[in-house]
């Protein structure tokens, strides 16, 4: 029974994150829509005759003070373009922060091997943590402050 409850809660968290990101895009003048079927991108948005694809990942802060995300490797490798973004929704006590990353930044960090591979090499495990007023993506080698709540990256 507890497993079923956790799966339901997880589904609510994932979908809630998609709605949060879609809302943020709408408030910024994008015509954004959540995809009916998730084929590796959660949101399609247009603005100024440009198309944007957004993958949303949402996590609550863990007991180890880390946000933990899994990204399917095939989904990441299938979508390579300057118009693809990953938005990590970082939830803590009802407060939301967003790490807005262009795909090229994700690719750089993944190929520098700063993320673990899980599920027999089918997923990347991404850890994000705040420490000493900075935000770190993967390891402490990658300070990601520039991307925190920076929606201007998507333009």
C-alpha positions in Angstrom: 0.0 0.0 0.0 2.8 2.5 0.8 4.4 1.8 -2.6 1.2 2.7 -4.3 0.9 5.9 -2.3 4.5 6.9 -3.1 3.9 6.3 -6.8 0.8 8.4 -6.8 2.5 11.2 -4.9 5.4 11.0 -7.3 3.0 11.3 -10.3 1.4 14.4 -8.7 4.8 15.9 -8.1 5.9 15.3 -11.7 2.7 16.7 -13.2 2.7 19.6 -10.7 6.2 20.6 -11.9 5.1 20.6 -15.5 2.2 22.9 -14.7 4.5 25.2 -12.7 7.0 25.5 -15.7 4.2 25.9 -18.2 2.7 28.7 -16.1 6.1 30.5 -15.8 6.4 30.3 -19.6 2.9 31.7 -20.1 3.5 34.6 -17.7 6.6 35.4 -19.8 4.6 35.6 -23.1 5.2 32.1 -24.5 2.4 30.2 -26.0 3.1 27.0 -24.0 1.3 23.7 -23.8 1.9 20.5 -21.9 2.3 17.5 -24.2 -0.5 14.9 -24.0 1.9 12.1 -24.3 5.5 12.3 -22.9 7.9 11.3 -25.7 10.9 13.0 -24.1 9.6 16.5 -24.0 7.0 17.7 -21.6 6.2 21.2 -22.9 6.1 22.8 -26.4 6.3 26.6 -26.4 6.4 29.3 -29.1 7.3 32.9 -29.0 8.4 35.3 -31.8 8.0 32.6 -34.4 10.5 30.3 -32.6 9.7 26.8 -31.2 11.0 25.7 -27.8 11.0 22.1 -26.4 11.2 21.8 -22.6 11.8 18.7 -20.5 10.7 19.2 -16.9 12.2 17.3 -13.9 10.8 17.9 -10.4 12.2 16.9 -7.0 11.6 17.6 -3.4 14.7 18.2 -1.2 15.9 14.8 0.1 17.0 14.1 3.7 20.6 14.4 2.5 19.9 18.0 1.4 20.1 17.1 -2.3 17.7 17.2 -5.2 17.9 14.0 -7.1 16.7 13.6 -10.7 16.8 10.8 -13.3 17.0 11.6 -17.0 16.4 8.9 -19.6 19.6 8.6 -21.7 17.7 7.8 -24.9 15.5 10.9 -24.4 18.5 13.1 -23.9 20.4 11.7 -27.0 17.3 11.9 -29.2 16.7 15.6 -28.8 19.8 17.6 -29.7 19.1 21.2 -30.7 19.6 24.8 -29.6 15.8 25.0 -28.8 15.8 22.2 -26.2 15.9 23.1 -22.5 15.8 21.2 -19.2 14.0 22.9 -16.3 14.7 21.3 -12.9 12.0 22.3 -10.4 13.6 22.4 -6.9 10.9 22.2 -4.2 11.5 22.8 -0.5 8.8 23.5 2.0 6.3 24.7 -0.6 8.9 27.1 -2.2 10.0 26.5 -5.8 13.2 27.3 -7.5 14.0 26.6 -11.2 17.3 25.6 -12.7 16.9 26.5 -16.4 19.5 24.7 -18.5 20.0 24.7 -22.2 20.7 21.3 -23.6 24.3 22.1 -24.6 25.1 22.8 -20.9 23.5 19.4 -19.9 25.5 17.7 -22.6 28.8 19.3 -21.5 28.3 18.2 -17.9 27.1 14.7 -18.9 30.1 14.1 -21.1 32.4 15.3 -18.4 31.1 12.3 -16.4 29.8 14.4 -13.6 26.6 12.4 -13.4 26.1 8.7 -12.5 24.6 6.3 -15.0 21.9 4.1 -13.4 19.4 1.5 -14.6 22.1 -0.5 -16.5 23.2 2.7 -18.3 19.8 3.8 -19.4 19.5 6.8 -17.2 21.6 9.7 -15.8 21.3 10.4 -12.1 21.6 14.1 -11.6 22.3 15.6 -8.2 21.7 19.3 -7.5 22.5 20.9 -4.1 22.8 24.3 -2.5 25.9 24.9 -0.4 27.4 28.0 1.0 25.1 30.2 -1.0 25.9 28.5 -4.3 24.1 25.9 -6.3 26.0 22.9 -7.7 25.0 20.7 -10.6 26.6 17.2 -10.4 29.8 18.0 -8.6 31.2 21.0 -6.8 33.2 21.7 -10.0 30.0 22.9 -11.7 28.6 26.0 -10.0 25.2 26.6 -11.6 24.2 30.0 -10.1 23.8 31.6 -13.5 21.0 29.2 -14.4 19.0 29.5 -11.1 15.6 31.1 -11.9 17.1 32.6 -15.1 14.2 32.4 -17.5 15.9 34.9 -19.8 18.0 31.9 -21.1 15.0 30.8 -23.1 14.8 33.4 -25.8 
